């Protein structure tokens, strides 16, 4: 009787251990799958790094050339607009409706 009781306990312990290990494996697999779907691939990361470097170089080039702009949103439609110096003369073709300012 005692031997049967020990075997039942051992089987119960093994069953609990198996279920726990299976659940743990399933959770780990789900996390790995989610991470692999969420994070960008190595090639995407390299592409993003290159794009960032190009953008940074463009920003540095513009800054060296004095290209600083004050952007805002204007009017009820919240359109993009830029702060200009009114005293400066406009450039462009007024017939075409093009007006630029420095």
C-alpha positions in Angstrom: 0.0 0.0 0.0 2.8 2.3 0.9 4.6 1.5 -2.4 1.4 2.3 -4.4 1.0 5.6 -2.5 4.7 6.6 -3.3 4.2 5.7 -7.0 1.0 7.8 -7.1 2.8 10.8 -5.6 5.7 10.3 -7.9 3.4 10.2 -10.9 1.5 13.2 -9.7 4.8 15.1 -9.2 5.9 14.1 -12.7 2.6 15.2 -14.2 2.8 18.6 -12.5 6.4 19.0 -13.6 5.5 18.1 -17.2 2.5 20.5 -17.3 4.7 23.3 -15.8 7.5 22.7 -18.2 5.0 22.5 -21.2 3.4 25.8 -20.1 6.7 27.5 -19.6 7.9 26.3 -23.0 4.7 27.6 -24.6 5.0 31.0 -22.9 8.7 31.3 -23.9 7.8 30.3 -27.5 5.0 32.9 -27.6 7.3 35.7 -26.3 10.0 34.8 -28.9 7.4 34.8 -31.7 6.0 38.1 -30.6 9.4 39.7 -30.3 10.5 38.4 -33.7 7.4 39.8 -35.3 7.6 43.2 -33.5 11.3 44.0 -33.8 12.7 45.0 -37.2 15.1 42.6 -38.9 18.9 43.2 -39.2 18.5 44.5 -42.7 15.7 46.8 -41.7 17.9 48.1 -38.8 20.8 48.7 -41.1 18.6 50.5 -43.6 17.2 52.7 -40.8 20.7 53.5 -39.6 21.8 54.5 -43.1 18.7 56.7 -43.5 19.4 58.3 -40.1 23.0 59.1 -41.0 21.9 60.6 -44.3 19.3 62.8 -42.6 21.8 63.8 -39.9 24.3 64.8 -42.7 21.5 66.8 -44.4 20.7 68.6 -41.1 24.4 69.4 -40.5 24.7 70.7 -44.1 21.7 72.9 -43.8 22.8 74.3 -40.4 26.2 75.1 -41.8 24.5 77.1 -44.6 22.4 79.0 -42.2 19.1 77.3 -43.0 17.2 77.6 -39.8 13.4 77.7 -40.1 10.7 78.4 -37.6 7.7 76.2 -38.5 4.2 76.3 -37.0 0.6 75.6 -37.9 -1.6 78.4 -39.1 -5.3 79.1 -39.4 -8.3 77.0 -38.5 -7.2 74.2 -40.9 -3.8 74.0 -39.0 -1.8 74.3 -42.2 2.0 74.2 -42.1 3.5 77.7 -42.2 6.9 79.3 -41.8 8.0 82.5 -40.1 9.3 85.0 -42.7 10.9 88.4 -42.5 8.4 90.8 -44.0 11.1 93.4 -44.8 12.8 91.1 -47.3 11.6 91.1 -50.9 9.8 88.0 -52.2 11.1 85.9 -55.0 9.2 83.8 -57.6 6.7 84.2 -60.4 3.6 86.0 -59.1 1.7 85.1 -62.3 2.1 81.4 -61.3 1.2 82.2 -57.6 4.7 81.3 -56.5 6.2 83.5 -53.8 9.4 82.7 -51.9 11.1 84.7 -49.2 14.5 84.6 -47.6 
